[in-house]
Amino acid sequence: MMRRCVLKVVNWHLGFKISSFSLVDCEVGSYYASGYKCHGLIGGHLHGLLPRAYATAFAKLSEDPRHANSVSDMLIDSFGRMHTYLRISLTERCNLRCQYCMPAEGVELTPNPKLLSQNEIVHLANLFVSSGVDKIRLTGGEPTVRKDIEEICLRLSKLKGLKTLAMTTNGIALARKLPRLKECGLTSINISLDTLVPAKFEFMTRRKGHEKVMESINAAIDRGYNPVKVNCVVMRGFNDDEICDFIELTRDKPINIRFIEFMPFDGNVWNVKKLVPYSEMLDIVVRERSLQN
């Protein structure tokens, strides 16, 4: 387990704001898991995570009448925090081969019979929602490569008590599937994009598709998603010179940029020289803003 630092830059066009960075417990591997205030279904298997720090005293939670009967004891961890956020990994498959995520040859996939079926996903999600979860995020691998993604969204969106149905996607296939996904109840979108330069995109992902990702971002905006969240893993010597270019995306469009520290795991040839700490990212952002004033 490790922590992922996220620096969020939002609403430049409204006067610029840097929201507080967050620390998220992550599972090191090809696919990261959720941490603070959530459980995760990872690779189609139930996987619970107990956050480690930043505890809220149980006594304070118990005094809050809004949560007196709404959250099951099973969703309150040993620090007294309520877990109301569920992440579901729909597949291990992905249509990209990002260098910081997986080897060029891919990874050994779990046989389909061992993955959760659509009915099993909906059944388990319903158990969590009936116990107090009000937000579900669909992840992968790449969730849009699952053939029944629209049906899964439709069934999950109908769960009584669910307020938010979100998805994290690489955006390759999103634009053409988004009209139907919106109809099926998808309410929030995170799109992963680490560079605004097509050639660098192809180098990092080992695939073409930069234009498709940009098309998906614009399609999400056109469909009324506000904000569209863009996740960018910052790596020194690769895209750290694009931080301010990413920020420019927020000037005239409802886009939130989430700069994420490069994380180590077996297989991605991580070294500390590639790491750009969130504090350094923040300095770059503040300096750029000061120059424009």
BAVEXLO-514774 format. One line per 8 residues: their letters; for each residue x, y, z of N, C-alpha, C, O. Coordinates in steps of 0.05 Angstrom, whole numbers. Atoms other than C-alpha are relative to their C-alpha. Layout:
a> X Y Z X Y Z X Y Z X Y Z; ...;
This chain:
mmrrcvlk> 17 -24 0 0 0 0 17 25 0 39 25 11; -14 -25 1 22 71 -13 -20 23 -3 -44 18 -6; 17 -23 3 -5 141 -18 4 13 -27 26 14 -38; 0 -14 26 -23 179 -81 -7 29 6 -28 35 18; 5 -28 -5 -18 255 -78 -13 12 -25 -4 7 -47; 14 -12 22 -67 293 -121 -3 30 4 -13 39 25; 3 -29 -1 -63 368 -135 -21 7 -20 -18 2 -44; 23 -7 17 -129 394 -163 1 29 -7 2 46 10;
vvnwhlgf> 1 -28 9 -131 457 -205 -27 4 -15 -32 -11 -34; 27 -2 11 -201 482 -222 -7 30 -4 5 48 9; 13 -26 3 -239 542 -248 19 24 -4 15 45 8; -17 -23 6 -184 585 -276 -17 23 -12 -12 46 -6; 16 -20 14 -237 620 -318 -18 16 20 -29 36 12; 16 -14 -20 -273 640 -253 17 14 20 8 23 41; -18 -14 -17 -212 671 -222 22 -18 12 38 -8 28; -21 18 -7 -169 609 -210 -3 -10 29 -6 6 47;
kissfslv> 1 13 -27 -171 561 -151 17 -25 0 15 -41 -19; -14 25 -4 -125 508 -126 -13 -13 24 -11 -2 47; 13 12 -23 -164 460 -83 21 -16 16 43 -21 6; -18 15 -17 -132 421 -26 8 -26 -14 -8 -39 -26; -9 25 11 -90 363 -48 -10 -22 19 -15 -17 42; 10 22 -16 -113 295 -24 20 -23 1 35 -27 -18; -17 24 -3 -77 234 2 -19 -24 -2 -38 -26 13; 17 23 5 -107 170 -24 16 -26 3 37 -29 -10;
dcevgsyy> -13 26 -2 -87 100 -2 -4 -15 -26 -26 -16 -36; 2 14 26 -72 60 -65 13 -28 1 32 -32 16; -12 26 3 -58 -11 -83 20 2 -22 13 10 -45; -21 -2 21 8 -14 -121 -4 -23 -19 -5 -46 -11; 5 20 20 -2 -51 -186 -10 12 -26 -9 37 -29; 10 -10 25 -30 -45 -255 -24 17 3 -29 35 -14; 25 -15 -4 -95 -18 -227 0 10 28 4 -6 47; -1 -9 -28 -99 27 -167 -28 -2 12 -48 0 -1;
asgykchg> 25 3 -15 -151 17 -114 -7 25 15 10 43 16; 8 -23 -15 -190 66 -74 8 -2 29 16 -23 39; -8 1 -28 -176 86 -3 -19 15 18 -38 4 28; 15 -16 -20 -205 143 38 -30 0 -6 -39 6 -28; 30 1 2 -280 134 50 -10 -18 -22 -29 -11 -35; 11 18 21 -289 75 4 9 -29 4 29 -35 18; -9 27 4 -286 1 -9 3 -3 -30 -5 14 -45; -3 4 28 -267 -28 -76 -5 -28 -8 1 -47 6;
ligghlhg> 1 26 13 -285 -86 -121 22 1 -21 19 14 -42; -23 -2 16 -218 -98 -153 2 -24 -19 3 -47 -10; -3 21 19 -212 -138 -217 -24 -19 1 -21 -43 -6; 24 17 -3 -282 -164 -204 -1 -16 26 -18 -33 29; 0 14 -26 -266 -187 -134 -3 20 22 7 43 20; 4 -18 -23 -288 -156 -68 26 5 14 40 -14 21; -25 -7 -13 -231 -118 -36 -4 24 18 -8 46 8; 4 -22 -18 -238 -76 26 26 12 9 45 -2 15;
llprayat> -24 -14 -8 -187 -24 45 -6 16 25 -26 31 27; 3 -16 -24 -178 6 114 20 23 -1 44 18 1; -18 -22 0 -149 76 111 16 2 26 8 -9 46; -19 1 -22 -91 90 158 0 25 17 3 24 42; -5 -25 -16 -88 163 178 -23 19 -4 -43 13 -17; 20 -21 2 -128 228 182 -27 -10 11 -48 -5 -1; 24 12 -12 -178 194 228 -19 21 11 -10 41 22; 21 -17 -13 -243 227 249 -10 -16 24 -17 -39 21;
afaklsed> 8 14 -25 -262 209 320 -28 -11 -4 -46 2 -14; 26 13 2 -320 160 323 -21 15 16 -44 17 7; 19 -14 -16 -352 201 377 -13 23 -16 -37 28 -13; 11 -22 15 -360 260 330 -20 -10 -21 -40 3 -26; 19 11 19 -392 216 277 -26 -8 13 -47 -5 2; 24 10 -14 -439 186 328 -19 23 7 -43 20 10; 16 -23 -8 -462 256 346 -15 12 -24 -33 29 -20; 13 -11 24 -483 271 274 -26 -14 -5 -25 -37 -14;
prhansvs> 25 13 4 -557 256 269 -6 -9 -28 -22 -27 -33; 5 7 28 -554 252 193 8 -28 -6 -2 -41 -24; -11 27 6 -516 187 198 -7 -20 22 5 -42 23; 6 18 -23 -548 156 259 -9 -27 -9 -1 -47 3; 11 25 9 -584 102 219 6 -6 -29 -4 -26 -40; -2 2 29 -561 112 148 23 -18 -9 22 -29 -31; -24 15 8 -494 75 147 3 -25 18 3 -23 43; -3 25 -15 -485 2 167 26 0 15 45 13 7;
dmlidsfg> -25 3 -15 -433 -16 219 22 -11 -17 46 -6 -12; -20 13 17 -398 -56 165 16 21 -16 37 15 -26; -13 -21 16 -381 10 130 13 22 17 19 44 8; -14 -18 -18 -350 44 191 26 -13 8 26 -35 20; -25 13 -6 -276 30 199 9 4 29 -6 15 45; -9 0 -28 -234 24 262 5 28 10 9 32 34; -4 -27 -8 -224 100 262 -27 15 2 -28 38 9; 26 -12 -2 -299 112 261 -9 15 -25 -28 30 -24;
rmhtylri> 7 -15 24 -301 138 190 -20 -17 -17 -18 -41 -18; 20 13 16 -360 122 145 10 -3 -29 20 16 -41; -8 5 28 -346 90 78 -25 1 -18 -42 -17 -17; 24 -4 16 -398 116 29 7 0 -30 -10 9 -46; -10 -2 27 -357 109 -35 10 -27 -8 29 -38 4; -7 27 9 -351 44 -74 12 2 -28 1 15 -46; -13 1 26 -303 32 -132 -3 -29 -10 3 -48 4; 3 26 12 -317 -26 -179 17 -2 -26 14 13 -44;
sltercnl> -16 5 24 -265 -52 -228 -15 -20 -18 -18 -43 -10; 17 16 17 -306 -79 -286 16 -21 -16 5 -41 -25; -17 17 17 -248 -111 -324 29 5 6 36 27 15; -29 -4 -1 -173 -121 -324 10 9 -27 33 18 -29; -9 -6 27 -170 -108 -398 3 30 -5 -12 46 7; -4 -29 7 -145 -42 -427 9 1 -29 23 -16 -39; -8 -4 28 -137 -15 -498 24 18 -3 31 25 -25; -26 -14 1 -74 23 -479 21 -16 16 14 -35 30;
rcqycmpa> -22 14 -14 -6 0 -452 18 21 12 42 22 6; -15 -23 -12 16 61 -411 25 -11 14 23 -31 29; -26 10 -10 89 53 -391 1 -1 31 14 -18 42; 0 0 -29 76 71 -318 -21 -18 12 -23 -21 36; 23 15 -9 17 24 -314 4 -30 -4 -2 -46 14; -3 29 5 34 -43 -346 21 -5 -21 28 13 -36; -20 6 20 86 -79 -388 -11 1 -29 -36 1 -33; 9 -2 28 84 -73 -464 -16 -24 -9 -34 -21 -25;
egveltpn> 14 25 8 61 -145 -470 -26 -4 15 -40 -24 10; 24 3 -16 4 -133 -422 4 -16 25 27 -22 32; -2 16 -24 -11 -174 -360 -18 -25 -4 -36 -26 -20; 16 24 1 -39 -243 -348 -28 6 11 -30 15 34; 27 -7 -8 -114 -235 -345 -14 -23 15 -9 -46 10; 16 19 -15 -161 -269 -296 -20 -13 -19 -34 2 -34; 21 13 17 -205 -321 -332 -27 12 5 -35 17 28; 26 -12 -2 -274 -293 -346 -18 -13 21 -33 1 35;
pkllsqne> 18 12 -20 -310 -345 -303 6 8 28 -12 5 46; -7 -8 -27 -273 -318 -242 -7 30 5 -3 39 27; 8 -28 -3 -296 -246 -255 -30 2 7 -45 -16 1; 28 -4 -7 -361 -219 -229 -17 5 -25 -9 20 -43; 18 -5 22 -419 -223 -277 -15 26 5 -13 38 26; 16 -25 -3 -466 -164 -289 -19 -3 23 -22 16 39; 19 4 -22 -517 -193 -242 13 0 27 3 12 46; -15 0 -25 -465 -204 -188 9 28 8 8 35 31;
ivhlanlf> -9 -28 -5 -439 -133 -195 -23 16 11 -21 30 31; 24 -15 -9 -509 -104 -188 -9 -9 27 -17 8 44; 9 10 -26 -526 -149 -130 18 10 22 8 19 43; -18 -10 -20 -464 -131 -91 -2 30 4 -1 40 26; 3 -30 -2 -471 -57 -108 -25 7 16 -25 26 32; 25 -5 -15 -542 -60 -82 3 -4 30 -8 11 46; -5 5 -29 -519 -90 -16 15 24 12 9 32 35; -15 -22 -11 -469 -33 -7 -18 25 1 -17 40 21;
vssgvdki> 17 -23 0 -519 21 -27 -21 -1 22 -26 19 35; 20 3 -21 -571 -7 20 12 3 28 -2 7 47; -14 -3 -25 -518 -3 74 12 28 4 24 34 25; -8 -28 -4 -502 71 63 18 11 -22 23 36 -21; -16 -11 22 -458 77 0 -18 17 -18 -40 8 -26; 16 -17 18 -483 135 -43 15 9 -25 4 24 -41; -15 -6 24 -428 140 -95 15 -25 -9 28 -39 7; -14 23 12 -402 86 -142 17 10 -24 7 26 -40;
rltggept> -17 -6 22 -343 94 -189 7 -25 -15 16 -45 -3; -7 23 17 -332 46 -247 28 4 -11 34 25 -23; -27 -2 9 -259 32 -264 8 -25 -14 -9 -42 -21; -10 24 13 -215 -21 -296 28 -6 10 33 -2 33; 0 -1 29 -170 -35 -333 -15 24 -11 -16 46 1; 15 -21 14 -212 6 -381 -29 -8 0 -36 -27 -15; 27 9 -2 -286 2 -364 -16 0 -26 -35 -16 -29; 16 -1 24 -311 21 -433 5 -23 -19 -10 -27 -38;
vrkdieei> -4 23 17 -282 -42 -464 -18 -23 8 -21 -43 -7; 19 20 -8 -333 -83 -426 -25 3 -16 -37 25 -18; 22 -2 20 -389 -100 -475 -26 8 13 -43 20 -1; 26 -6 -12 -445 -93 -425 1 25 18 -14 27 37; -4 -24 -17 -421 -26 -396 -26 17 2 -32 27 23; 25 -16 -1 -486 10 -415 -21 -13 18 -34 1 33; 20 14 -17 -530 -43 -383 7 2 30 -10 4 47; -9 -2 -28 -488 -41 -320 -6 27 11 -17 30 34;
clrlsklk> 6 -28 -9 -494 35 -315 -30 3 4 -38 15 24; 28 -3 -3 -569 31 -326 -11 -13 25 -27 -1 39; 10 14 -23 -580 -20 -272 10 12 26 -4 14 46; -11 -13 -24 -534 14 -222 -13 26 6 -18 33 29; 11 -26 -4 -564 82 -233 -28 -1 12 -38 19 23; 27 3 -11 -632 55 -212 0 -9 29 -21 -12 41; 0 8 -28 -608 33 -143 -9 22 18 1 45 16; 12 -20 -18 -648 69 -91 21 9 21 32 -8 36;
glktlamt> -20 -10 -19 -602 114 -50 26 8 -13 42 23 0; -24 -7 14 -547 121 -102 -2 29 -11 -21 35 -26; 1 -28 8 -531 195 -114 19 5 -24 12 22 -41; -20 -5 21 -470 191 -160 10 -26 -12 18 -44 2; -12 23 15 -449 141 -214 21 12 -17 15 26 -37; -23 -12 13 -380 159 -238 16 -21 -15 12 -45 -11; -17 18 15 -329 129 -286 27 13 -4 29 37 -10; -27 -9 8 -254 135 -295 8 -15 -25 8 -40 -25;
tngialar> -5 12 26 -234 122 -367 24 13 -14 31 36 -7; -22 -12 15 -176 133 -415 -11 16 -24 5 29 -37; 12 -17 20 -225 164 -464 2 -9 -29 -9 3 -47; -3 9 27 -207 123 -525 -27 -6 -13 -31 2 -36; 26 8 12 -277 95 -536 -23 16 12 -46 11 5; 22 -13 -14 -316 144 -493 -18 16 -17 -43 15 -13; 16 -19 16 -340 194 -545 -23 -14 -13 -46 -4 -13; 22 14 15 -380 143 -585 -19 -14 19 -42 -19 11;
klprlkec> 17 14 -18 -408 110 -523 -14 19 19 -33 11 33; 9 -18 -20 -423 172 -483 -30 7 -2 -43 9 19; 29 -6 1 -493 188 -510 -17 -21 14 -35 -14 29; 15 21 -13 -519 121 -488 7 -2 30 -11 -7 46; -8 0 -28 -479 123 -422 -15 22 16 -23 17 38; 14 -22 -14 -510 190 -405 -30 -8 4 -41 -2 25; 28 9 -2 -580 161 -419 -3 -21 22 -24 -23 35; 1 22 -20 -562 102 -373 7 9 28 9 -7 46;
gltsinis> -3 -10 -27 -548 147 -314 28 7 9 32 11 33; -27 -8 -8 -473 162 -315 1 30 6 -6 46 -11; 2 -28 -8 -467 227 -276 27 15 2 27 39 4; -26 -13 -4 -392 240 -269 22 -15 -16 21 -39 -17; -21 12 17 -330 228 -313 27 11 8 31 35 11; -29 -7 -2 -255 227 -300 13 -12 -25 10 -36 -30; -14 9 24 -212 222 -363 30 2 5 39 24 12; -29 1 -4 -139 202 -358 14 11 -26 9 1 -48;
ldtlvpak> -16 -11 22 -92 244 -402 25 12 11 24 30 27; -26 -8 -12 -18 253 -388 16 19 -17 36 30 -8; -14 -18 17 3 296 -446 -19 12 -21 -38 -1 -29; 16 -13 21 -26 346 -496 14 -2 -27 5 10 -47; -16 3 24 27 326 -548 -5 -28 -11 2 -47 2; 7 26 11 4 270 -594 23 -20 -1 20 -43 5; -23 18 2 74 242 -605 8 -11 27 15 -34 30; -6 9 -27 87 239 -530 -21 -20 10 -15 -38 25;
fefmtrrk> 22 18 -8 19 206 -520 6 -28 -11 3 -48 3; -5 26 12 37 151 -569 24 -14 13 25 -38 16; -24 12 -13 105 141 -536 -8 -11 28 1 -33 35; 6 9 -27 75 136 -466 -20 -23 0 -17 -42 16; 21 20 0 14 93 -483 6 -24 -18 -8 -44 -17; -7 21 19 47 51 -537 -23 -4 -20 -24 -25 -33; 23 2 18 -16 65 -578 -6 28 -11 2 48 1; 10 -25 10 -46 120 -621 -27 6 14 -38 -13 26;
ghekvmes> 26 -6 -12 -108 156 -596 -3 27 14 -24 32 26; 1 -26 -13 -92 226 -571 -25 16 -9 -39 28 7; 22 -15 11 -144 256 -617 -27 -10 11 -45 5 16; 24 11 -10 -197 208 -592 -5 8 29 -28 13 37; 3 -8 -28 -184 227 -519 -9 29 1 -27 36 16; 9 -28 1 -190 301 -535 -29 2 -9 -44 19 1; 28 1 10 -254 286 -573 -19 -8 23 -41 3 25; 17 9 -23 -281 250 -511 -3 22 21 -25 25 32;
inaaidrg> 2 -22 -19 -265 309 -466 -20 21 -9 -37 30 6; 19 -19 11 -302 356 -512 -28 -11 -1 -48 4 3; 26 12 1 -359 307 -520 -13 0 27 -37 5 30; 11 -1 -28 -367 303 -444 -9 28 7 -30 31 20; 9 -28 -5 -370 379 -440 -26 6 -15 -44 18 -4; 24 -5 16 -421 381 -496 -25 -14 11 -47 -4 7; 22 15 -12 -463 330 -460 -8 10 27 -27 0 40; 8 -13 -25 -466 375 -399 14 -10 25 5 -2 47;
ynpvkvnc> -15 8 -24 -417 342 -352 16 24 10 32 36 -5; -13 -24 -11 -392 397 -306 6 -5 30 -13 -6 46; -22 -2 19 -338 391 -288 7 -27 -12 -2 -48 -3; -13 24 10 -302 341 -332 28 0 13 43 19 11; -25 2 -15 -244 317 -290 21 -14 -17 16 -35 -28; -22 11 16 -177 304 -325 22 -8 19 33 9 34; -21 10 -17 -126 261 -289 26 -1 -15 28 -12 -37; -26 -1 13 -53 274 -306 22 -9 19 26 4 39;
vvmrgfnd> -23 10 -16 5 233 -278 24 16 -9 32 14 -33; -23 -17 7 64 281 -276 26 -14 4 31 -26 25; -26 13 0 133 253 -293 22 19 -9 19 31 -31; -22 -18 7 197 293 -293 14 -9 -26 20 -32 -30; -13 6 26 228 298 -362 -19 -10 -21 -10 -14 -44; 19 9 20 165 275 -396 -22 21 -4 -26 31 -27; 23 -18 4 106 321 -383 -1 22 21 -20 37 23; 0 -21 -20 126 367 -325 1 27 -12 -6 47 1;
deicdfie> 0 -26 14 136 422 -376 -28 7 -11 -31 29 -22; 27 -5 10 62 417 -394 -20 7 22 -44 11 16; 19 -5 -22 32 432 -326 -17 25 -6 -41 25 -2; 14 -25 5 14 503 -345 -18 -2 -25 -39 11 -27; 16 5 23 -12 480 -413 -26 -14 8 -48 -8 -3; 24 14 -10 -60 433 -377 -19 20 15 -43 19 12; 16 -20 -15 -82 490 -332 -16 18 -19 -38 26 -13; 14 -17 19 -100 531 -393 -27 -12 -10 -45 2 -18;
ltrdkpin> 24 13 8 -153 479 -409 -24 8 18 -47 7 9; 21 -8 -19 -192 504 -348 -9 29 -4 -28 37 9; 6 -28 2 -193 576 -371 -28 5 -11 -43 21 -1; 25 -6 14 -253 573 -418 -19 -24 0 -40 -23 -12; 17 24 0 -282 503 -405 -3 -11 28 14 -7 45; 5 12 -27 -312 467 -345 16 -25 4 5 -47 6; -19 23 -4 -251 423 -335 15 4 26 24 26 32; -17 1 -24 -217 405 -270 25 -17 -6 22 -40 -15;
irfiefmp> -25 15 4 -144 383 -275 9 -12 26 10 3 46; -10 14 -24 -119 332 -224 28 -10 -6 31 -31 -19; -28 9 4 -43 327 -224 7 -21 21 3 -16 45; -5 24 -18 -21 260 -194 29 -6 0 42 -7 -21; -28 8 -2 47 241 -168 4 -28 -12 -13 -45 -10; -8 25 12 82 185 -205 5 -20 22 21 -15 40; -2 20 -22 76 121 -163 17 -23 -9 17 -31 -33; -16 24 7 124 62 -161 -15 -26 4 -32 -28 22;
fdgnvwnv> 9 27 -4 105 -10 -171 18 -18 -17 31 -8 -36; -17 19 15 140 -72 -197 -8 0 -30 -31 -5 -37; 4 2 29 147 -67 -272 -1 27 -14 1 27 -39; 1 -25 15 143 8 -287 26 16 1 27 39 -6; -27 -12 0 218 23 -278 -1 27 14 9 47 3; 3 -25 -15 202 76 -226 27 7 12 42 -10 21; -22 -10 -16 257 119 -198 -7 28 9 -22 42 -3; 7 -25 -13 256 180 -154 5 24 -18 -7 45 -14;
kklvpyse> -6 -23 18 285 224 -209 -24 7 -17 -26 30 -27; 24 -6 16 219 218 -247 -22 13 16 -41 24 5; 21 -10 -17 178 240 -187 1 31 1 21 43 6; 3 -28 -4 152 311 -186 -19 3 24 -43 -2 21; 17 -2 -24 126 324 -115 -23 20 -4 -20 39 -19; 23 -19 3 58 358 -108 8 28 8 -2 47 -4; -8 -27 -9 93 416 -72 14 15 -23 11 39 -26; -13 -13 23 135 429 -134 -20 7 -21 -18 28 -34;
mldivvre> 21 -6 19 74 425 -179 -15 25 9 -20 43 -7; 14 -23 -10 40 475 -134 16 26 -4 5 46 -12; -17 -24 4 99 523 -138 -1 9 -30 -2 33 -35; 1 -7 29 97 519 -215 -26 14 -6 -27 34 -21; 27 -12 6 22 534 -216 -2 28 11 -11 46 -2; 2 -26 -13 27 592 -167 18 20 -15 10 43 -19; -18 -18 14 86 621 -204 -12 9 -26 -10 32 -34; 13 -7 25 49 618 -270 -22 20 4 -26 38 -12;
rslqn> 22 -18 -5 -11 651 -240 10 28 7 -2 48 -1; -11 -26 -8 32 707 -210 10 15 -25 7 39 -26; -10 -13 24 63 721 -278 -22 11 -17 -18 31 -32; 23 -10 16 -6 730 -309 -15 23 13 -31 36 0; 14 -22 -14 -30 780 -257 14 26 -5 6 47 6;
